[in-house]
Amino acid sequence: MSTHLETSGNDVEAIMHAVRDHTHALLGRTITYTAEDWAASSRLPGWTRSHVAAHLIQGARSLSKACRAVCAGEDPQLEDPSHDGDAELLALSDGLQLQIELDTSAGELDAALTQVITLTGSLEVSPGIVVGYEHLPLVRLRELIVHTFDLEPTETVLTVDPAVVEHVLAFEARYIAQPHEPMELVADEGFTTHIGQGHRPRIIYGAAANLLAWLARGIPLPEATSD
C-alpha cells in the first residue's frame, strides 16, 4: 500500500488540535452514557461501548509509554491493546471509571505526543506498520474518529475536522486499508489519495469523510461513485 503522506509543521499542529477537539467531543458524548448505554453493543461485533472505551484507553496508554521511551532515548515497545487482558478487565469498569480513564489517558498522551513530534525518527505502532514521529498524532486521531463512530452503530455519517481530513484519509489509505485492487480516491474537497499500485486503478469519488467511513468500516457511499 502506498500513498503520498506529508505533513508540515503547521499540519502537525493542526492535527494535534484535532486530536484535542475529537477527544473533547468523545468525552462530551460518553459523559451522557448510563450503565445501560455502556453495556449496549457497538458497531464492532462482540464489543460493547465499554470495550471500545477500554480499547481507546489502553491504546492511549501504550502510545504514551512508547513516546516517553523515545524521548528518554530508550527502546520503545508498543503494546497491542487488543491483546492486553487488562483491556478486558477495564471494560468491566463502571461508567464513571471509564470516563475518568478516558480523560486522564488522553491528557497523558497529549503531553507525550507534544514532546515526541519535535524529534526525528519512526516507531512501529503495530506489526509491519512503521510511522514517523511526526505522524504519531494521526495514529491517535484516526483511532478517535473511527472508534467514536463505532460507539453509535446506527450512525452513518462520520465526523472529521475539515482542516485535517486529507491527512486522516491518506493515513487510512497508506497504513490501514486492505484493498484487493489498486484504487484512486478522489475527494470532493479537491485532493486525491492512492491505494496500492497498478496502471489502471479503480477511481472512487466522494466526500473525504464518506471515503474514510467506506474504507474503515465499509459504510456504503451515498451514491454510485466509481469508474
C-alpha positions as CSV (number, residue, x, y, z in Angstrom):
1,M,0.0,0.0,0.0
2,S,1.3,3.4,-0.8
3,T,0.1,7.0,-1.0
4,H,1.6,10.4,-0.6
5,L,1.6,11.4,3.1
6,E,3.4,14.6,4.1
7,T,2.9,16.9,7.0
8,S,4.4,20.3,7.6
9,G,4.9,21.9,11.0
10,N,1.6,23.7,10.6
11,D,-0.1,20.4,9.6
12,V,1.2,18.6,12.7
13,E,0.0,21.4,14.9
14,A,-3.5,21.3,13.3
15,I,-3.6,17.5,13.8
16,M,-2.7,17.9,17.4
17,H,-5.5,20.4,17.8
18,A,-7.8,18.0,16.1
19,V,-6.8,15.2,18.5
20,R,-7.8,17.5,21.4
21,D,-11.1,18.6,19.7
22,H,-12.1,15.0,19.0
23,T,-11.1,13.9,22.5
24,H,-13.3,16.7,23.9
25,A,-16.2,15.5,21.6
26,L,-15.7,11.9,22.7
27,L,-15.8,12.8,26.4
28,G,-18.8,15.0,25.8
29,R,-20.6,12.1,24.3
30,T,-19.6,9.4,26.8
31,I,-20.4,11.5,29.9
32,T,-24.1,11.2,29.0
33,Y,-24.0,7.4,28.9
34,T,-25.9,5.4,31.6
35,A,-24.9,2.0,32.7
36,E,-27.2,0.5,30.2
37,D,-25.7,2.7,27.5
38,W,-22.2,1.5,28.3
39,A,-23.4,-2.1,28.1
40,A,-25.0,-1.6,24.7
41,S,-23.5,-3.1,21.6
42,S,-21.1,-1.0,19.5
43,R,-20.5,-1.2,15.7
44,L,-17.8,-3.8,16.3
45,P,-19.0,-7.4,16.6
46,G,-18.8,-8.7,20.1
47,W,-17.8,-5.3,21.6
48,T,-19.9,-3.2,23.9
49,R,-19.3,0.5,24.2
50,S,-17.3,-0.2,27.3
51,H,-15.0,-2.4,25.2
52,V,-14.4,0.4,22.7
53,A,-13.6,2.8,25.6
54,A,-11.2,0.4,27.1
55,H,-9.5,-0.1,23.8
56,L,-9.1,3.7,23.4
57,I,-7.8,4.0,27.0
58,Q,-5.2,1.2,26.6
59,G,-4.2,2.5,23.2
60,A,-3.5,5.9,24.6
61,R,-1.5,4.4,27.5
62,S,0.5,2.2,25.2
63,L,1.3,5.0,22.8
64,S,2.2,7.4,25.7
65,K,4.6,4.8,27.1
66,A,6.3,4.4,23.7
67,C,6.6,8.1,23.2
68,R,8.1,8.6,26.7
69,A,10.6,5.9,25.9
70,V,11.6,7.6,22.7
71,C,12.1,10.9,24.5
72,A,14.2,9.2,27.1
73,G,16.4,7.6,24.5
74,E,15.2,4.1,25.3
75,D,13.9,1.3,23.0
76,P,10.1,1.8,22.7
77,Q,7.9,-1.3,22.9
78,L,4.4,-0.5,21.8
79,E,1.9,-2.9,23.3
80,D,-1.0,-4.1,21.3
81,P,-4.1,-3.1,23.3
82,S,-6.3,-5.7,21.5
83,H,-4.1,-8.5,23.1
84,D,-4.0,-6.9,26.5
85,G,-6.0,-8.8,29.2
86,D,-6.2,-5.6,31.2
87,A,-8.4,-4.1,28.5
88,E,-11.0,-6.8,29.1
89,L,-10.9,-6.1,32.8
90,L,-11.1,-2.4,32.2
91,A,-14.2,-2.9,30.1
92,L,-15.9,-4.2,33.2
93,S,-15.4,-0.9,35.0
94,D,-18.4,1.4,35.7
95,G,-19.1,4.4,33.5
96,L,-17.6,6.9,35.9
97,Q,-14.3,5.0,36.0
98,L,-14.2,4.6,32.2
99,Q,-14.9,8.4,31.8
100,I,-12.0,9.2,34.2
101,E,-9.6,6.8,32.5
102,L,-10.6,8.2,29.0
103,D,-9.8,11.7,30.2
104,T,-6.6,11.0,32.1
105,S,-5.1,8.7,29.5
106,A,-5.8,11.3,26.8
107,G,-4.1,14.0,28.8
108,E,-1.0,11.9,29.3
109,L,-0.9,11.1,25.6
110,D,-1.2,14.8,24.7
111,A,1.8,15.6,26.8
112,A,3.8,12.7,25.3
113,L,2.9,13.5,21.7
114,T,3.8,17.1,22.2
115,Q,7.3,16.1,23.1
116,V,7.9,13.3,20.5
117,I,6.8,15.3,17.5
118,T,9.8,17.6,17.9
119,L,12.1,14.6,17.3
120,T,13.2,12.7,14.1
121,G,12.6,9.0,13.7
122,S,10.0,6.4,13.4
123,L,8.0,3.9,15.5
124,E,6.5,0.5,14.7
125,V,2.9,1.1,16.0
126,S,1.7,-2.4,15.1
127,P,3.3,-5.3,13.3
128,G,4.5,-4.1,9.9
129,I,3.3,-0.5,10.3
130,V,6.1,1.9,10.9
131,V,5.1,5.6,11.3
132,G,7.3,8.7,11.5
133,Y,7.2,10.5,14.8
134,E,5.5,13.5,13.1
135,H,2.6,11.2,12.1
136,L,2.0,9.7,15.5
137,P,-0.7,12.2,16.3
138,L,-2.5,10.8,13.2
139,V,-2.4,7.3,14.8
140,R,-4.4,8.7,17.7
141,L,-6.7,10.9,15.6
142,R,-7.7,8.0,13.4
143,E,-8.5,5.9,16.5
144,L,-10.6,8.7,18.0
145,I,-12.5,9.3,14.8
146,V,-13.2,5.7,13.9
147,H,-13.9,4.4,17.4
148,T,-16.2,7.4,18.3
149,F,-18.1,6.4,15.2
150,D,-18.2,2.8,16.5
151,L,-19.9,3.9,19.7
152,E,-23.0,4.7,17.8
153,P,-23.7,1.8,15.4
154,T,-26.8,3.4,13.8
155,E,-24.9,6.5,12.7
156,T,-23.9,6.5,9.0
157,V,-22.1,9.9,8.9
158,L,-18.5,10.0,10.2
159,T,-17.4,13.4,11.6
160,V,-13.9,14.6,10.7
161,D,-12.3,18.0,11.2
162,P,-12.2,19.6,7.7
163,A,-8.8,21.0,8.4
164,V,-7.2,17.6,8.7
165,V,-9.5,15.2,6.8
166,E,-7.0,14.9,3.9
167,H,-4.3,13.7,6.2
168,V,-6.6,11.2,8.0
169,L,-7.8,9.7,4.7
170,A,-4.2,9.5,3.4
171,F,-3.2,7.8,6.7
172,E,-6.0,5.3,6.4
173,A,-5.1,4.6,2.8
174,R,-1.4,4.1,3.4
175,Y,-1.3,2.2,6.7
176,I,-4.7,0.6,7.4
177,A,-6.7,-0.1,4.2
178,Q,-6.5,-3.6,2.8
179,P,-7.6,-3.3,-0.9
180,H,-8.0,-6.1,-3.3
181,E,-7.2,-3.8,-6.2
182,P,-5.4,-0.5,-6.8
183,M,-7.7,2.5,-6.2
184,E,-7.6,6.2,-6.6
185,L,-9.8,8.1,-4.2
186,V,-10.9,11.5,-5.5
187,A,-12.3,13.6,-2.7
188,D,-14.9,16.3,-3.3
189,E,-12.6,18.6,-1.3
190,G,-10.1,18.6,-4.1
191,F,-7.4,16.1,-3.3
192,T,-6.6,12.6,-4.4
193,T,-5.3,9.6,-2.4
194,H,-4.0,6.3,-3.9
195,I,-4.1,2.8,-2.6
196,G,-2.0,0.0,-4.0
197,Q,-0.1,0.1,-7.3
198,G,-1.4,-0.5,-10.8
199,H,-1.7,1.1,-14.2
200,R,-5.5,1.2,-14.2
201,P,-6.7,1.9,-10.7
202,R,-10.4,1.9,-9.9
203,I,-11.4,5.5,-9.3
204,I,-13.7,6.2,-6.4
205,Y,-15.3,9.6,-5.9
206,G,-16.9,11.1,-2.7
207,A,-16.6,13.4,0.2
208,A,-13.5,12.7,2.2
209,A,-15.3,11.7,5.4
210,N,-17.5,9.3,3.4
211,L,-14.5,7.8,1.7
212,L,-12.9,7.3,5.1
213,A,-16.1,5.7,6.5
214,W,-16.2,3.4,3.5
215,L,-12.5,2.4,3.9
216,A,-12.5,2.0,7.6
217,R,-16.0,0.5,8.3
218,G,-17.5,-0.5,4.9
219,I,-20.2,2.2,5.1
220,P,-21.7,2.4,1.6
221,L,-21.0,5.6,-0.3
222,P,-24.1,7.8,-0.7
223,E,-24.3,7.4,-4.5
224,A,-22.7,5.5,-7.4
225,T,-19.2,7.0,-7.3
226,S,-16.7,4.7,-9.0
227,D,-15.2,4.5,-12.5
